[in-house]
Structures are given as structure tokens and as C-alpha cells.
């Protein structure tokens, strides 16, 4: 009989290690899935225009949802239709070739009794702000300063 003893293909230690590896792999897969799902929800929510905090209707009771970032450059924009009590940040999403694929819009509410001042890009008291009706004329003047080098050339 002189051959090597025939034993199990996997020893009990190896079996336990394989089960532990499978369990940790399964847990990692579940964790990865949960993380990706949460990130997707956050991205979709963040990209939605006019998603304002609770109580916004007490500051802007007749909210007009007419402002759109479509075709706009990166920048901060007073919402004239809502008396400048809201402002939007427009962020073009670029493809690999630099082409604009879409533009994300983020909407914000200024604090009670303040408006968005397009000249300073801040919420301020109306008496200290650029008149809301003049905000649109300032859009490109203020937003064109983004990405400009200190010497005045384009970045």
C-alpha cells in the first residue's frame, strides 16, 4: 500500500477561512452597494433646482419657478422673478472633450428680509444692495470674473 494517505481536499481550517472570506466579501459588496446608492441619491437631490429648506414658503409665499441655468455660464444668479430673495448657482457639466453636457442648478434662499445682491454676490439688506431689477444687467459683469487670472487673461 505504500502511497501517500488520501485526505480531504480542503482541511477544516481552510473551509473556515473560505467561509469567513465569503462572508466578508458579501459584507463588502453590501457596504459598497449601500454607499453607491446613497451617493446616487445625494447627486440626484443636489442637482434639483428649487429644492429649498422647510419654511421657505413663509419667506417667499408665491414662489415662481421660472429661472433656468440652461445655456448659462458658471456663476451666481439673482432670481429676479422672486424679488431676488432666491439665487442660483449654475455649474456646467463638461464632457471629456470640454463640451457642455448639461448644467446643474443649485437654488438657495436668502435670509428673511434680505435679497441677493448681484454686485457683491451675497445676501444683503435691500437698502444696501443693488436694486433687484438691475441684477440681470450684472450677470455677465460679475460672473465673467470667475476663472479669470489676476493679469486679466482667461484661465
N, C-alpha and C positions, 0 to 999 in steps of 0.2 A: 504494500500500500504506500508507500513512501512518497507520496506527493504532498504538496502544501495543503494545510487544512482549508477547507472551504467554509467561509463565514458569510455573514450578511453583507450585502452590497454597501449598506450605509450603517455605520455604527450608531448607537443611541445618541452619542454626543453630537454627531453630525446631524441627525434628524432634528434634535432640539435647536441646533444652530440654524438649520434651514427654516424651521417654523418661526423662529424669532426674526430671521431676515425677512420672511414673507410678511409677518405682522408689522414690522417697522416700515417695509415698503408700502404696504397698504395704508398705514397711518400717514406716511409722507404724501402719498397720492391724494388722500382725502384732504390733508392740510393744503397742498398745492391747489386743488380744485376750489376749496373754500376761499383761499387768498385771491385766486384769479376771478372768482365770482364777485367778491367784494370790490376788487379793483374795477371790474366792468361796471358795476352799479355806480360806483363813485364817478367814473368817467362820464357815463350817460347823464347822471344827475348834474354834474358840474357844467356840462355843455348846454344845458337847457336855459333859454332866455326867460326872464321874468320869474325865476324861482326865488322869491323873496321870503324874508323871515316872517314868522307869525306876527300878526298885528300890523302888517304893512297897510292893510286897508283902512286902518284908523288914521294913518298919516296921509295916504293918497286914496281917498274913498272911491273915486271913479277912475280907476287905473285904465289907461289907454295903452294897448299893446301894439303899437304901430312901428316902433323903431326896429330896424334890422341892420345887422352887420354885413349883410351880403354886399360884396364889392367894395368894402371899406378896408383901409389900411389898418395896421396895428395902431391902437390908440384908445384914448378915453373920450367918451362922447356924452354930453349932457342930453337928457331926454326932454326936448322942448315940449313935446305933446303932453307931458306930465308936469309942466311947470318947473322943470329942472330938479324936481325932488328925487329923481332917479338918475343914475348914469350907467353907462355900459362900457365894458372893456371888450374890444374886438381883437381877436387873435387869429390871423390867417394860419391855416394848417397847410404846410407845404409838402409836396411830394419829393421824391429823390432828385428829380430834375429841377426843383425850385418852383414848379408850377403850383399855384394855389388850388388845393383840392376842395377846401371848404373854409368857412370862417366860424370859429366858436364865438359865442356871445355870452358874456357874464354880466348879469344885471345886479345893481346894488341900490340900496335905498339910503338917502342922506338922513341924518338925524332930524328929529322933529324941529320944525321952524328953521331949517337950513335948506339951501339949494346947492346944486353942483355948479361951481364957478369954473367955466371953461378956460378962463385966463390963467388960473392957478392950479387947475386940476385937483381941487379939494372941495369938500362941502363947507359952506360958509354961510353966514347970515346974509340975507338978501341985500341989506343996506351996504354991506362990504363987498358984494360980488358984482361981477359983470352982469348986466341985465340979461335975464334968461333969453329974451327974444334976440339977443345978439350972439348967442352961443354958437349957432350953426356957422356963422361967418368966421369963427375962430377955430373950427375943427382942424383944418389943414395947417393953419398957422402954428398951433400948439403941437399937434401930433406929428408933424414933419420933423420936429426936433428929436424924436426918438431915433436912435441908431445913427445920429449924426456925430461925426468926430469933432473934437474940440477945435480943429482948424476950419470947420465948416463944411468939409467934404463928406460925401456919403460913405457910410460904413460898408 
